[in-house]
Amino acid sequence: MENSSEIKRVVIVGGGFAGLNCAQRLAAHTNLQITVLDRNNYQQFQPLLYQVATGTLSPDNAAFNLRAVLAGHDNIDVVMTEVQSVDLTTRTAHAADGDEFQGDFLVLAAGAEPNFFGIPGVKENAFPLYSLLDAERLRSRLLDALETADREARKRTEPLRFIVIGGGATGVEIAGAIGDVLKRTPSQTFKHVDLKHASVTLIDMAKTVLAPFGKHSQEYATEMLQQRGVELLLGVSVSEVTKTGVTLSDGTKISSELVIWGGGLKASSLSGSLGIKAGRGGRVDVMPDLSVAGFPGVYALGDFANFKTASGEVLPQLASVAQQAGRHCAKNIAAAASGQPGKPFEYLDKGIMAMVGRNAAVAEVGSSRHTVTGTLAFAAWLGVHALLLTSVRAKVETFLEWSWEYFGHVRVDPILDRPDVDWSNGMSASRSDNNLARDSSAA
């Protein structure tokens, strides 16, 4: 099958969509020895994190053990370690514990992390939603806020308010999901507080939500959010986040029990160690074949990379882009290992979609962006994301969870598993271990 018996080493930094798909495709080539490096022993499924945060799914529905996924491949080794720096010239990854991993090929798929844009107080007081740990913490904080409101109902003078910063897919999905929770939670669950009077405020400096989508999708999403009690403050930015709320660019102060950050991503901090000029969002600009210019055998993928099409368009940070890029990169590495040239990456655009809430979603299908909204788009969103799940077991279990929630109105038990956390002190201390180097693309 292979043109050469010489064993070549491939080091993949990051076990997200891009890195995992690359490793899986390379496994078929017996002349390659692959090492996957990640600080966690699981792949997280970022598109479902908002459902973990709001209790629709359990954490294990959105994370998959890397060793289990890659089991059966004798030429793949998974190493749980944190990569702190990379030498592109020697294709060497340097781990925090001093270990070094050098390869004939190096794949940088280290993913992304929240971009707070230097806004005061965001890192300390807001809750991002870009990792499994983020989702679990947000879920506990949301439950803690509801428990506190019920316990202190007689003392409260104002209704509950939750703030979401960011009108992209992440912000819209979590705002709509919280709106559904507030509207659909039975009154006997929290007997002393009326959750139907609670509110969600979504803030974005853009004039509309879901900026990458068409006008019809934006208008539909706006209407569906408002039906769920979500207040939209658009065309205004946040200048500061405090323990008790936010300050807007016009000086307005809004109090809140919880501030959620969905305002954007940047490449993981590993990009700062490469010794090359970073592109937009701190990401690595790549050549048409996904390689890094000037460094033979080095590739960058997923949320860690900027890829421009022949027309000059930069591909978005989507799971489908990362997945396809990982598979194409594997083909190019296999070709290079056999002395053959690589081929340019061509992305098959299947469209974009976003969930707004129960029976409400938007989907713009294919490169022509045919628009679908409502229940059909809702079902399509579920189907597409189920197909993207890593294993057959995950697909089945997630569909069962969705079915219980949709038809049986049964959600994951609201267990407050972090009751000892003093949320009033902000998130900076408890989030210090959350510098994830992962591909967190959204579908």
Sequence and secondary structure as in RCSB ss.txt:
>XXXX:A:sequence
MENSSEIKRVVIVGGGFAGLNCAQRLAAHTNLQITVLDRNNYQQFQPLLYQVATGTLSPDNAAFNLRAVLAGHDN
IDVVMTEVQSVDLTTRTAHAADGDEFQGDFLVLAAGAEPNFFGIPGVKENAFPLYSLLDAERLRSRLLDALETAD
REARKRTEPLRFIVIGGGATGVEIAGAIGDVLKRTPSQTFKHVDLKHASVTLIDMAKTVLAPFGKHSQEYATEML
QQRGVELLLGVSVSEVTKTGVTLSDGTKISSELVIWGGGLKASSLSGSLGIKAGRGGRVDVMPDLSVAGFPGVYA
LGDFANFKTASGEVLPQLASVAQQAGRHCAKNIAAAASGQPGKPFEYLDKGIMAMVGRNAAVAEVGSSRHTVTGT
LAFAAWLGVHALLLTSVRAKVETFLEWSWEYFGHVRVDPILDRPDVDWSNGMSASRSDNNLARDSSAA
>XXXX:A:secstr
  S  S EEEEEE  SHHHHHHHHHHTT TTEEEEEEESSSEEE GGGHHHHHTTSS GGGSEEEHHHHTTT TT
EEEEE  EEEEETTTTEEEETTS EEE SEEEE   EEE  TT TTHHHH EE SSHHHHHHHHHHHHHHHHHHH
HTTTT  S  EEEEE  SHHHHHHHHHHHHHHHHS TTTSTTS GGG EEEEEESSSSSSTTS HHHHHHHHHHH
HHTTEEEEES  EEEEETTEEEETTS EEE SEEEE S EEE GGGGGSSS   GGG EE  TTSB TTSTTEEE
 GGGEE B TTS B   BHHHHHHHHHHHHHHHHHHHTT           EEEEEEETTEEEEEETTTTEEEETH
HHHHHHHHHHHHHSSSHHHHHHHHHHHHHHHHS          TT  GGG STTTTTT    B   B 
